[in-house]
Structures are given as C-alpha cells and as structure tokens.
Amino acid sequence: MAFTPLNALNAFLAVGRKRSFSAAAKELGVSGSALSQSVRQLEARVGVPLLVRTTRSVALTDAGRRLLESAGPPVEQALQALKAATARPGEVTGSLRLTVPSVAVSPVATPILTRFHQRHPRVEVELRVEDRLVDIVAEGLDAGIRMSEALERDMVQVRLSEGDDRFVVVGSPAYLKRRGMPERPKDLLTHDCICIRSPTSGAIYQWELERGSRSWRVPVRGPVITGEWRAMVELAEAGVGLAYVFEPSVKKRLERGTLRLVLEPYAAKVEGFFLYFPSRAQVSPAMRAFVDVAREVTALAR
C-alpha cells in the first residue's frame, strides 16, 4: 500500500470507524500489515499519535477523534461523488452506515432495508447492531435507529413505529407455577429476575413500570446478568427467571404460550423507534432515499 497522504487518511478513517485494523483491512481490500504501516506513516507525517493500540482493541486519541470528525464527512462525500459519476441518470449510489439496537432489527430495520435494497441496489449499507448509546457523528455514521429517550435534541428525527409498544415482564408457565405470579411491582424483589447490564454505563438496569400517573423503578436481582436480549428471552422461556423485554420481540412466544405476561397492568409504554441523523443540510442522496423508503414502509405498517 504505497504511501500518499490521501491513501493514508482513508486508511486511518476506516480504522477509526471500525475500531479494528482487521475489519478496516477487509473493507479496504488490503492486508492488515499494509494498513498498519499506512496509519503509522500518517501519524509520523502529522507528528501525533492518532490511535491507541492494544492486543485486543483500538481506540482514538483526542487528535484522532478530531481528525475523524473533521475529515470523515468530506472524504465520504468525495467517494460518493466518484460512485455517482458512473451512475445512470436517476440512479442512487453510495453507501450508508447505520447503527441499530438488537430489538429493532426484525420489527423495524429488516423491512426497511429489504425494500431499500430492492429499490436502490447500488447503495451499500453497513448495519451495526449494538445496544450501547452511539455518537453517530464521532463514529462516522450516517444515521441510527433508537427510541426517543436515547436521542440528542439536535438530531433530525423520523418516526418509524407507533407509540403504543410496551416493555413488559414475562415468565414461563413453569417458573410461575413454581414461584407464583407477582401482583405488584415490589413483589419482583422476591423473585429471580434476569438482570440487564447497560452496555453504555455498565450499571444494572432498574426495571421501569407504570400505572396511570404512578411509576416505579425496581432494583431487581437474580441469577443471571446480561445485556443481550435474546439471552434474556431464552433464559426466561427456560424457566430461569422473569425477564423485562420489548413486547414485540416476544410476540410469537406469548402467542404459543411458552411465555406469559407478568404485571401487565404495570407495563411501561414507549414512544417507539425513530430514525435519526445530524442535519438535513448534510444528507447525501443515498440517505435521502433511505429516509423516503423508511417513511413509506412505516406508513404501510400502520
């Protein structure tokens, strides 16, 4: 990988976005050693370290973060312009990088991405499934899907689902037969609960319940702690304990009867999922096309 400032800059941006040399090398189609050398040469050129490397991870230094934030958008614009130059009239090209929480993949992201690919097959979409809070600007992403409480106020927001979904407590028939059915939020304190560790803060999440104007945050405890919703659902279904989950993610299990709703009158309603991105003025043609398809799919689902 011959050194030129622009090649090296593009190499650094790929590593900075992926936080991984191996993933960036795969994206660029080069060897990991060539990519590492290119980034080292760029660091030598600018005179400051841009990345902190360990045997298990890659992190940005302050200088690296500033370079990623300032250089990432214009470099991406230039790359998209090159792709657009070979496109047929009216054809949308380019790439999109999206972050989506795991519970939104099946009910929200998959229907939108399926239709989007059918309509705009030359747009490459990178889908990052992660449940932590993500700074899409700092990480060089185009947009994200999250619930409203996780959104910054300065983001453009497009509603993707109705605001009548709930977070519910569920348990298996076997568990409820063995331990009994909780009647009030405080009863959860005496039950085995599959605890949720926040991937952002690392804290154990207190289950949020509500009824009318009252609300509760219950500091549950139990035999298992995880941040992965599929594990919570499977463990609850196996009778290990109660779980606090997004209701659409367990709809089929509730219909089959392998899980039952617990404390349903106290289920917490949520505003639903939103597509969010930094600014209408910076939206690429591919992003505009994605927003149009997202609105169309959302309207059809109502």
C-alpha positions in Angstrom: 0.0 0.0 0.0 2.1 2.9 -1.3 2.1 6.0 1.0 0.2 9.1 -0.1 -1.5 11.4 2.4 -4.9 10.7 1.0 -4.4 6.9 0.9 -3.2 7.0 4.5 -6.0 9.3 5.6 -8.6 6.9 4.1 -6.8 4.0 5.8 -7.0 5.9 9.2 -10.7 6.8 8.7 -11.6 3.2 8.0 -9.8 2.0 11.2 -11.3 4.9 13.2 -14.8 4.0 12.1 -14.4 0.3 12.7 -12.2 0.5 15.8 -10.4 -2.5 14.3 -7.5 -3.0 11.9 -8.7 -6.4 10.7 -12.2 -5.1 9.9 -10.9 -2.0 8.2 -8.4 -4.1 6.1 -11.2 -6.3 5.0 -13.3 -3.3 4.0 -10.4 -1.7 2.0 -9.2 -5.0 0.5 -5.6 -4.7 1.8 -3.5 -6.7 4.3 -3.6 -5.8 8.0 0.2 -5.1 8.0 -0.1 -2.8 5.0 -2.9 -0.9 6.7 -1.0 -0.6 10.0 2.1 0.7 8.1 0.0 3.3 6.3 -1.5 4.6 9.5 1.9 4.7 11.2 3.2 6.8 8.3 0.3 9.2 8.6 1.0 9.5 12.3 4.6 10.3 11.5 3.5 12.9 9.0 1.2 14.7 11.4 3.5 14.3 14.3 1.0 13.0 16.9 -0.5 9.5 17.7 -4.0 9.1 16.2 -4.8 5.6 17.6 -4.1 3.8 20.8 -3.4 0.1 20.0 -3.6 -2.8 22.4 -3.6 -6.5 21.7 -7.4 -6.6 21.9 -8.7 -3.2 20.9 -8.1 0.1 19.0 -9.2 3.5 20.4 -8.9 7.0 19.1 -6.7 9.6 20.7 -8.1 13.1 21.0 -6.2 14.1 17.9 -7.5 11.0 16.1 -11.1 11.8 17.1 -10.8 15.4 15.8 -9.4 14.1 12.5 -12.1 11.5 12.2 -14.9 14.1 12.9 -13.4 16.7 10.5 -12.1 14.6 7.7 -14.6 11.8 7.6 -17.6 13.6 6.1 -15.7 15.3 3.2 -13.8 12.2 2.3 -17.0 10.2 2.3 -18.6 12.9 0.1 -15.7 12.6 -2.4 -16.0 8.8 -2.5 -19.8 9.1 -3.1 -19.2 11.6 -5.8 -16.9 9.2 -7.6 -19.6 6.5 -7.4 -22.2 8.9 -8.6 -20.1 9.7 -11.7 -20.6 6.2 -13.0 -24.3 6.0 -12.2 -27.1 6.1 -14.7 -29.4 9.1 -14.7 -31.7 9.0 -11.6 -29.8 6.0 -10.1 -28.9 6.4 -6.4 -25.4 5.1 -5.5 -23.1 5.5 -2.5 -23.0 4.0 1.0 -24.8 4.2 4.3 -23.6 3.4 7.8 -26.3 2.7 10.3 -26.5 1.8 14.0 -29.5 -0.2 15.2 -30.3 -1.8 18.6 -30.8 -5.6 18.5 -34.5 -5.4 19.4 -35.2 -3.1 16.4 -33.6 -5.4 13.7 -36.6 -7.7 13.0 -39.6 -5.4 13.5 -38.1 -2.1 12.1 -34.8 -2.3 10.3 -35.3 -5.5 8.2 -38.5 -4.4 6.4 -37.0 -1.0 5.6 -33.6 -2.5 4.4 -35.4 -5.1 2.3 -37.4 -2.5 0.3 -34.5 -0.1 0.2 -32.2 -2.8 -1.4 -35.0 -3.7 -4.0 -35.2 0.0 -5.0 -31.6 1.1 -4.7 -29.4 -2.0 -5.2 -26.2 0.1 -5.8 -26.2 1.6 -2.3 -24.0 -0.3 0.1 -25.5 -0.4 3.6 -23.3 -1.3 6.7 -25.6 -2.2 9.6 -24.1 -2.1 13.0 -26.2 -3.9 15.6 -25.3 -2.6 19.0 -27.3 -1.7 22.2 -25.0 0.9 23.6 -25.6 4.6 23.0 -23.7 5.7 20.0 -22.3 9.1 18.9 -23.0 8.8 15.2 -21.0 12.0 14.4 -17.9 11.0 16.2 -18.0 7.4 14.8 -18.6 8.4 11.2 -22.1 7.0 10.9 -24.8 8.4 8.7 -27.8 7.6 10.9 -29.2 5.4 13.7 -32.4 3.9 15.0 -33.2 4.3 18.6 -36.1 5.0 21.0 -36.8 8.7 21.6 -35.2 8.8 25.1 -31.9 7.9 23.6 -31.8 10.7 21.0 -30.0 14.0 21.2 -32.2 17.1 20.8 -30.3 18.5 17.9 -30.9 15.4 15.7 -33.4 15.2 12.9 -35.9 12.5 13.9 -38.2 10.4 11.7 -40.8 8.2 13.5 -40.6 4.6 12.4 -43.2 2.9 14.7 -46.3 3.9 16.6 -46.0 4.9 20.2 -48.1 2.1 21.6 -45.4 -0.5 22.2 -44.6 -1.7 25.7 -41.8 -3.1 27.8 -43.2 -6.0 29.7 -42.2 -8.5 32.3 -42.5 -12.1 31.2 -42.1 -15.5 32.7 -42.5 -19.2 31.7 -45.5 -21.1 32.9 -43.2 -23.5 34.7 -41.5 -20.6 36.6 -44.8 -19.0 37.5 -46.2 -22.3 38.8 -43.1 -22.8 40.9 -42.7 -19.3 42.3 -46.2 -17.7 41.9 -47.5 -14.7 40.0 -46.3 -11.3 41.1 -49.2 -8.9 41.8 -47.4 -5.6 42.5 -44.1 -4.1 41.4 -42.5 -4.6 44.8 -43.2 -8.4 44.5 -40.4 -8.5 41.9 -37.9 -8.0 44.8 -38.6 -11.6 46.0 -38.3 -13.2 42.5 -35.5 -14.4 40.4 -35.0 -11.8 37.7 -32.7 -11.9 34.7 -30.9 -8.7 35.2 -29.9 -6.2 32.5 -26.4 -4.7 32.4 -26.3 -1.4 30.4 -23.8 -1.7 27.6 -23.3 2.1 27.9 -22.8 2.7 31.6 -22.2 -0.8 32.9 -24.8 -0.3 35.6 -27.6 -2.8 36.4 -30.8 -1.5 34.9 -33.8 -1.0 37.3 -37.0 -2.3 35.7 -39.4 0.6 34.9 -43.1 0.0 35.5 -46.0 2.4 35.4 -49.7 2.6 36.0 -51.7 5.7 35.5 -49.7 8.7 36.8 -47.5 6.5 39.1 -44.2 4.9 38.1 -41.7 2.5 39.7 -38.0 1.7 39.2 -37.4 -1.7 40.7 -33.8 -2.7 41.6 -34.3 -6.4 40.7 -31.8 -9.1 41.4 -31.4 -12.7 40.1 -29.1 -15.5 39.0 -28.1 -14.1 35.6 -26.9 -10.7 34.4 -26.7 -10.0 30.6 -27.0 -7.2 28.1 -28.2 -9.4 25.3 -32.0 -9.5 24.8 -32.0 -12.9 23.1 -30.3 -14.5 26.0 -32.9 -12.9 28.4 -35.8 -14.3 26.3 -34.4 -17.8 26.1 -33.5 -17.9 29.8 -37.0 -16.7 30.7 -38.5 -19.3 28.4 -36.4 -22.0 30.1 -37.7 -21.0 33.5 -34.6 -19.5 34.9 -36.4 -16.3 35.9 -38.5 -13.4 34.9 -37.3 -11.1 32.1 -38.0 -7.4 31.2 -38.3 -7.2 27.4 -39.7 -5.3 24.4 -43.1 -6.8 23.8 -42.9 -7.2 20.0 -39.7 -9.2 20.5 -41.6 -12.0 22.4 -44.9 -11.7 20.5 -44.7 -15.2 19.0 -43.7 -16.8 22.3 -46.6 -15.2 24.0 -49.0 -16.5 21.3 -47.5 -20.0 21.7 -47.8 -19.8 25.5 -44.1 -20.5 26.2 -44.0 -17.1 27.9 -46.7 -15.3 29.8 -47.2 -11.6 30.7 -46.5 -10.7 34.3 -47.8 -7.5 35.9 -49.4 -6.5 32.6 -51.3 -3.5 34.1 -47.9 -2.0 35.0 -46.4 -2.4 31.5 -44.4 0.7 30.5 -45.4 2.3 27.2 -42.7 3.7 24.9 -42.9 6.2 22.1 -41.5 3.7 19.6 -38.4 3.8 17.3 -37.0 6.8 15.4 -34.5 7.1 12.6 -32.2 10.0 13.5 -29.3 11.8 11.7 -27.4 15.1 12.3 -28.7 17.6 9.7 -30.9 17.9 6.7 -28.2 20.1 5.0 -25.6 17.3 5.1 -27.8 14.5 3.9 -26.5 12.5 0.9 -28.7 11.3 -1.9 -28.4 7.8 -0.5 -29.6 9.0 2.9 -32.5 11.0 1.4 -33.5 7.8 -0.5 -33.3 5.8 2.7 -35.5 8.3 4.6 -38.1 8.2 1.8 -38.2 4.4 1.9 -38.4 4.3 5.8 -41.4 6.7 5.7 -43.1 4.6 3.1 -42.6 1.3 4.9 -43.7 2.9 8.2 -46.9 4.3 6.6 -47.7 0.8 5.1 -47.3 -0.8 8.5 -49.9 1.5 10.2 
